[in-house]
Amino acid sequence: MVLSISNAQGTNLWTNAHNVGLLTQVVTLVTWISSAFISVYFHDRIWEQNYVHQSLFTLDHILGDMVGLFVIQSAHLAYDLYKTSPVGVGVIHFQFILNNVFHLAFILLLVNSFFVAAELVLLLNLVNLRILYFRHPVCRLLIRTATMSGPLAWTIVAMYWNGSMMVPDPISTACRVASQISTWGIFACGVIFAFAHQDCIITYSLSLLSGALGVAQLRNQLVPFQWVSSFTVTTTLYVITVVLIIQRWKLRMMELRSSFDKESDKVLEADKAETYNYEA
């Protein structure tokens, strides 16, 4: 009787977890589709705002586009829907849903020139993504790229980008100083994530986005040689990314070699034991 009640309770718990997980997967998919659709629908308007409100933090529309991130996120969602049981859905999904909602709100505010409100939304999403990042230091590369490192890198740069559009005089002395500080702030973020967390994804993403900044600065020439700092940051972060990838590859090779050596030792010991038994 007690065993029957225990089994029934276990079944109910599993069913509830399955239902909650399934609902979370559906909400994740709906919010991501909405976020991606709005970004694509207002694509031209977003970059029109970028060039109408030219500043020292205007981005190149090709390098700064989020299409690549959406492609990676779609791969993550496809893997999640087909390979992950709803019961196994975790906290990552809830905060990824928040990221989708915040991004959707940011785009709608940006295209309607509500830059102050958009900056507040970006700040909230930055807090959300940082919490998500530090709560899950170890996870699959696809999950980290799609839900943490990629969105976090873009949000960091977007805060500077959107903030620069709020300024009435973008080439004033104060704005020039702020632009330089922001550019090297991107570099500082990349270095911190590279050496503290060995995260080559966020380092590469920041390198690419600072390159988008440098290309736009070189084209616009609002301030001569402003682009030098951006390209310096881009090059340095890219080199750091390559170094991190090489180190990770070497570490992986050492782990595989160690595993192979252990298996070889086991086989040799088994052969010796078999030979000893045969001789005995």
C-alpha positions in Angstrom: 0.0 0.0 0.0 2.8 2.4 1.0 4.7 1.4 -2.1 1.7 2.1 -4.3 1.2 5.6 -2.8 4.9 6.3 -3.2 4.8 5.3 -6.9 1.7 7.4 -7.5 3.3 10.5 -5.9 6.4 9.9 -8.0 4.3 9.6 -11.1 2.5 12.9 -10.3 5.8 14.7 -9.7 7.2 13.5 -13.0 4.0 14.5 -14.8 4.0 18.0 -13.2 7.7 18.4 -14.1 7.0 17.3 -17.6 4.1 19.7 -18.0 6.1 22.7 -16.6 9.1 21.8 -18.8 6.9 21.5 -21.9 5.3 24.9 -21.2 8.7 26.4 -20.7 9.9 25.1 -24.0 6.9 26.4 -25.8 7.2 29.9 -24.2 11.0 29.9 -25.0 10.2 29.1 -28.7 7.4 31.7 -28.9 9.4 34.5 -27.3 12.5 33.8 -29.4 10.4 33.7 -32.6 8.8 37.0 -31.6 12.2 38.6 -30.8 13.8 37.4 -34.1 10.7 38.4 -36.2 10.7 41.9 -34.8 14.4 42.3 -35.3 14.1 41.2 -39.0 10.9 43.2 -39.6 12.5 46.4 -38.3 15.9 45.6 -39.7 16.1 48.6 -42.0 14.5 50.9 -39.4 17.1 49.9 -36.8 20.0 50.7 -39.0 18.3 53.9 -40.2 18.3 55.0 -36.6 21.9 54.1 -36.4 22.9 56.3 -39.3 20.4 59.2 -38.6 21.7 59.6 -35.1 25.4 59.4 -36.1 27.8 59.4 -33.2 31.3 58.2 -32.2 29.7 54.9 -31.4 27.8 54.3 -34.7 28.2 50.7 -35.8 28.7 49.2 -39.3 25.4 47.6 -40.2 27.1 44.5 -41.7 29.4 43.5 -38.9 27.0 44.7 -36.2 24.1 42.7 -37.4 22.5 40.0 -35.1 21.6 37.6 -37.8 24.5 35.3 -37.0 23.5 35.1 -33.3 19.9 34.3 -34.3 21.2 31.4 -36.5 23.1 30.0 -33.6 20.1 30.4 -31.3 17.9 28.6 -33.8 20.4 25.7 -33.8 20.3 25.6 -30.0 16.5 25.6 -29.9 16.3 22.8 -32.5 18.7 20.7 -30.5 16.8 21.5 -27.3 13.4 20.6 -28.7 14.5 17.3 -30.2 17.1 16.1 -27.8 16.1 17.4 -24.4 13.3 16.0 -22.3 10.9 18.6 -21.0 11.6 17.2 -17.5 15.3 18.3 -17.9 14.5 21.9 -18.7 16.4 24.2 -16.2 16.8 27.7 -15.1 18.7 28.6 -18.3 15.4 28.6 -20.2 13.7 31.0 -17.8 16.4 33.6 -18.1 16.7 33.1 -21.9 13.0 33.9 -22.0 13.7 37.1 -20.2 16.5 37.9 -22.6 14.1 37.4 -25.5 11.5 39.7 -23.9 14.0 42.4 -23.1 15.4 42.3 -26.6 11.9 42.6 -28.1 11.2 45.6 -25.9 14.5 47.2 -26.7 14.0 46.9 -30.5 10.5 48.4 -30.2 11.8 51.3 -28.1 14.8 51.9 -30.3 12.9 52.1 -33.6 10.5 54.7 -32.0 13.4 56.8 -30.6 12.7 56.1 -26.9 16.4 55.8 -26.2 16.3 56.4 -22.5 13.7 53.7 -21.9 15.7 51.4 -24.3 18.8 52.0 -22.2 17.0 51.0 -19.1 15.8 47.8 -20.8 19.4 47.0 -21.9 20.6 47.5 -18.3 18.0 45.1 -17.0 19.0 42.5 -19.6 22.6 43.0 -18.8 21.9 42.1 -15.1 19.8 39.1 -16.3 22.5 37.8 -18.6 25.3 38.3 -16.1 23.4 36.3 -13.4 22.7 33.6 -16.0 26.4 33.6 -17.0 27.8 33.2 -13.5 25.1 30.7 -12.3 26.1 28.3 -15.1 29.9 28.4 -15.5 30.0 25.0 -17.1 27.7 24.0 -20.0 27.8 22.9 -23.6 29.4 25.3 -26.1 26.2 25.7 -28.2 24.2 26.6 -25.1 26.8 29.1 -23.8 27.1 30.8 -27.2 23.4 31.0 -27.9 22.1 32.0 -24.5 25.0 33.6 -22.6 28.2 34.7 -24.3 26.6 35.9 -27.6 23.7 37.9 -26.1 25.9 39.3 -23.3 28.6 40.6 -25.7 25.9 42.2 -27.9 24.1 43.8 -24.9 27.4 45.3 -23.6 28.1 47.0 -26.9 24.4 47.9 -27.5 24.4 49.9 -24.2 27.2 52.1 -25.5 25.6 52.2 -29.0 22.1 53.2 -27.8 23.5 55.5 -25.1 25.5 57.5 -27.8 22.2 58.1 -29.7 20.8 59.9 -26.6 23.4 62.6 -26.7 22.5 65.8 -28.5 26.1 66.8 -29.4 27.9 63.5 -30.2 31.3 65.2 -31.1 31.7 67.3 -28.1 34.8 67.0 -26.0 32.9 65.1 -23.3 31.5 62.6 -25.8 35.0 62.1 -27.3 36.4 61.2 -23.9 33.3 59.0 -23.2 33.7 57.2 -26.5 37.4 56.4 -25.8 36.5 55.1 -22.3 33.7 53.0 -23.8 35.9 51.6 -26.5 38.6 50.5 -24.0 35.8 49.4 -21.7 34.9 46.8 -24.3 38.5 45.7 -24.3 38.5 45.4 -20.5 35.4 43.2 -20.6 37.0 41.0 -23.2 40.2 40.6 -21.2 38.3 39.9 -18.0 36.2 37.2 -19.6 39.2 35.7 -21.4 41.5 35.3 -18.4 39.0 34.9 -15.6 36.6 32.5 -17.5 38.6 31.3 -20.5 35.6 32.3 -22.7 36.8 32.6 -26.3 33.2 33.1 -27.6 32.5 36.4 -25.8 36.1 37.6 -26.6 35.5 36.9 -30.3 32.1 38.5 -30.2 33.4 41.7 -28.6 36.3 41.7 -31.2 33.7 41.5 -34.0 31.5 44.3 -32.6 34.5 46.6 -31.9 35.4 46.0 -35.6 31.9 47.1 -36.5 32.6 50.3 -34.5 36.0 50.9 -36.1 34.6 50.4 -39.7 31.8 53.0 -39.1 34.3 55.4 -37.5 36.7 55.1 -40.4 33.9 55.7 -42.9 32.2 58.6 -41.0 35.4 60.4 -39.8 33.5 62.5 -37.3 36.8 62.7 -35.3 40.1 61.9 -37.1 41.8 58.7 -36.1 39.1 57.8 -33.6 39.0 54.4 -35.4 42.6 53.5 -34.3 41.5 52.6 -30.8 38.6 50.4 -32.1 40.8 48.5 -34.5 43.5 48.1 -31.8 40.9 46.6 -29.5 39.6 44.4 -32.4 43.0 43.0 -33.2 44.1 42.4 -29.6 40.9 40.6 -28.7 41.1 38.5 -31.8 44.6 37.4 -31.0 43.5 36.6 -27.4 40.7 34.5 -28.9 43.1 32.5 -31.1 45.4 31.9 -28.1 42.4 30.7 -26.0 41.3 28.3 -28.8 44.8 26.9 -29.1 45.1 26.4 -25.4 41.7 24.7 -25.2 42.7 22.4 -28.2 46.0 21.5 -26.5 44.2 20.7 -23.2 41.7 18.6 -25.0 44.4 16.7 -26.8 46.2 16.1 -23.5 43.0 14.8 -21.9 42.4 12.4 -24.9 46.0 11.2 -24.7 45.7 10.6 -20.9 42.5 8.7 -21.5 44.1 6.6 -24.2 47.1 5.9 -22.0 44.8 4.7 -19.2 42.9 2.4 -21.5 46.2 1.0 -22.8 47.5 0.4 -19.3 44.3 -1.5 -18.5 44.6 -3.7 -21.6 48.3 -4.4 -20.8 47.4 -5.4 -17.2 44.6 -7.6 -18.4 47.0 -9.3 -20.9 49.6 -9.8 -18.2 47.0 -11.3 -15.8 45.7 -13.6 -18.6 49.3 -14.7 -19.4 50.0 -15.4 -15.7 46.9 -17.4 -15.3 47.7 -19.4 -18.5 51.2 -20.2 -17.3 49.9 -21.1 -13.8 
